């Protein structure tokens, strides 16, 4: 079944009983989206949550000058839009776009409430997901509040070092996406990365960074 991987790997469906698991597919709608296709726009009213069954989705926002700021990248088996769809104000502050041809599963809030009534564990799992994403949002606020690009990069690398618990870490962003995530100029970011590498703070290739333990322990 197309959704089996999602049900096995997304935290929302952890520790639910077999009878509920066997009924999950009845509640979902599957949609196919093409590369660079908008899933929903800033200002749209959201009445459902979304899951990436297969693919990659970018959540972003544009400033007054038209510069894109990446909020998050959503990978296979992850969910998104739950915080907005479950809020009192369900107007999206962000745009979401598929970065590759993707398969998306959607679950209406009405169907989610039915699942919660069917299986209380889902509400517990949802609280954990919201708490984790709130922690991530706090990290991003801390990261963007740093004055210099160097400090922003260091804060970001320290977060992923703690999250992945190793000195060789992999970021979800390429260099262009990293600049958009940190809200900085790409050329300026490249210069800072080169400088930090020369200072032996880390070495990197593409999305993989090998961190110097002197700075990250």
C-alpha positions in Angstrom: 0.0 0.0 0.0 1.3 3.5 -1.0 0.8 4.9 2.6 2.5 2.0 4.5 5.9 3.7 4.7 4.2 6.9 6.0 2.3 5.0 8.6 5.5 3.2 9.7 7.7 6.2 9.8 5.7 9.2 10.8 5.5 9.9 14.5 1.8 10.7 14.4 1.1 7.0 13.9 3.5 5.6 16.5 2.1 3.0 19.0 -1.4 2.9 17.6 -3.2 -0.4 17.7 -3.4 -2.7 14.7 -7.2 -2.3 14.1 -6.8 1.5 13.9 -3.8 1.2 11.6 -5.7 -1.0 9.2 -8.4 1.8 8.9 -6.0 4.7 8.4 -6.0 4.6 4.6 -9.8 5.4 4.5 -9.2 8.9 5.9 -6.6 10.2 3.5 -6.7 11.7 0.0 -3.6 11.2 -2.2 -2.6 14.0 -4.7 0.3 14.1 -7.2 2.2 17.4 -7.5 4.8 18.3 -10.1 8.2 19.9 -9.6 7.8 23.7 -8.7 4.0 23.3 -8.3 2.5 25.4 -5.5 0.6 23.3 -2.9 -0.9 26.3 -1.1 -0.1 30.0 -1.0 0.3 32.6 1.6 -3.1 33.8 2.6 -4.9 30.5 1.9 -7.3 29.1 4.5 -6.1 25.6 5.6 -8.5 22.9 6.7 -6.2 19.9 6.3 -2.8 18.7 7.2 -0.3 17.4 4.6 2.2 14.5 4.5 5.0 14.0 2.0 4.5 10.3 0.9 7.4 10.7 -1.5 9.3 13.9 -2.6 10.5 17.2 -1.1 8.5 20.3 -0.2 9.7 23.8 0.5 7.9 26.1 3.0 8.9 29.7 2.3 8.0 33.3 2.7 8.9 36.4 0.6 9.9 39.7 1.9 8.9 43.2 0.6 11.8 43.1 -1.9 10.8 39.7 -3.2 13.6 37.8 -1.5 12.7 34.3 -0.6 13.3 33.1 3.0 13.1 29.3 3.5 11.2 28.4 6.6 11.7 24.6 6.3 12.2 21.7 3.9 9.8 18.8 4.3 11.1 15.4 3.3 9.5 12.0 2.7 7.3 10.8 5.6 7.1 14.2 7.3 4.0 16.3 7.8 3.4 20.0 7.5 0.7 22.7 7.9 -0.7 21.1 11.1 0.1 24.1 13.3 -1.9 26.4 11.0 -4.8 24.0 10.2 -5.3 23.3 14.0 -5.1 27.0 15.0 -8.0 29.4 15.6 -6.6 31.5 12.7 -6.2 29.0 9.8 -4.8 31.5 7.3 -1.4 30.3 6.0 1.5 32.8 6.6 3.6 30.7 4.2 3.8 29.4 0.6 4.6 25.7 0.0 6.0 24.4 -3.2 7.1 20.9 -4.3 10.8 20.9 -5.2 10.5 17.6 -7.1 7.6 15.5 -8.5 6.0 14.5 -5.2 3.1 12.4 -3.8 1.2 14.2 -1.0 -1.3 12.7 1.4 -3.9 15.0 2.9 -6.0 14.6 6.0 -8.9 16.9 6.8 -9.1 18.3 10.3 -12.5 16.7 10.6 -11.0 13.3 9.7 -8.1 13.9 12.1 -10.6 14.5 14.9 -12.3 11.2 14.0 -9.0 9.4 14.3 -8.3 11.0 17.7 -11.6 9.7 18.9 -10.8 6.3 17.5 -7.3 6.2 18.9 -6.2 8.6 21.8 -2.5 7.8 21.1 -2.7 10.0 18.0 -3.5 13.1 20.1 -0.4 12.3 22.3 1.7 11.8 19.2 0.4 15.1 17.8 1.4 17.0 21.0 4.9 15.6 20.7 5.2 16.7 17.1 4.0 20.2 17.9 6.4 20.5 20.8 9.3 19.3 18.6 8.4 21.9 16.0 8.1 24.6 18.6 11.7 23.8 19.7 12.8 24.0 16.1 11.2 27.4 15.7 12.9 28.6 18.9 16.2 27.4 17.4 15.6 29.3 14.2 14.7 32.5 16.1 17.9 32.2 18.0 19.8 31.6 14.8 18.4 34.5 12.9 18.9 36.8 15.9 22.7 36.5 15.6 24.3 39.6 14.3 26.9 38.3 11.9 26.6 35.6 9.2 29.5 33.7 10.9 27.5 33.6 14.1 24.3 32.5 12.3 26.3 29.6 10.6 27.9 28.6 13.9 24.5 28.5 15.6 23.0 26.4 12.9 25.8 23.9 12.8 25.7 23.6 16.6 22.0 22.8 16.4 22.5 20.0 13.9 25.5 18.8 15.8 23.4 18.3 18.9 20.5 16.9 17.0 22.5 14.3 15.0 25.0 13.6 17.9 28.1 13.4 15.7 30.8 15.6 14.3 30.1 14.7 10.7 26.7 16.2 10.0 24.4 16.5 7.0 22.3 19.6 6.5 19.0 19.5 4.6 20.0 22.6 2.6 22.3 23.2 -0.4 24.2 26.5 -0.3 21.5 28.5 -2.0 18.9 27.1 0.3 21.1 27.7 3.3 21.4 31.4 2.3 17.6 31.6 2.0 17.1 29.9 5.4 19.5 32.2 7.1 18.1 35.3 5.2 21.6 36.3 4.0 23.2 37.0 0.6 24.5 33.8 -1.0 27.9 35.4 -2.1 28.4 36.7 1.4 27.6 33.3 2.9 30.1 31.6 0.5 32.8 34.0 1.7 32.0 33.3 5.4 32.0 29.5 4.8 35.4 29.7 3.1 36.8 31.8 6.0 35.4 29.5 8.6 36.9 26.5 6.8 40.3 28.3 6.6 40.1 28.9 10.4 39.6 25.1 10.8 36.2 25.4 12.4 34.9 22.8 9.9 35.4 21.4 6.5 32.5 20.8 4.1 31.5 19.3 0.8 28.0 20.0 -0.5 25.6 19.4 2.4 28.1 17.5 4.6 30.1 19.3 7.3 32.9 17.8 9.4 33.1 19.8 12.6 36.2 20.6 14.6 35.5 19.1 18.1 37.4 22.0 19.7 34.5 24.3 18.7 31.5 22.0 18.9 32.1 19.9 22.1 
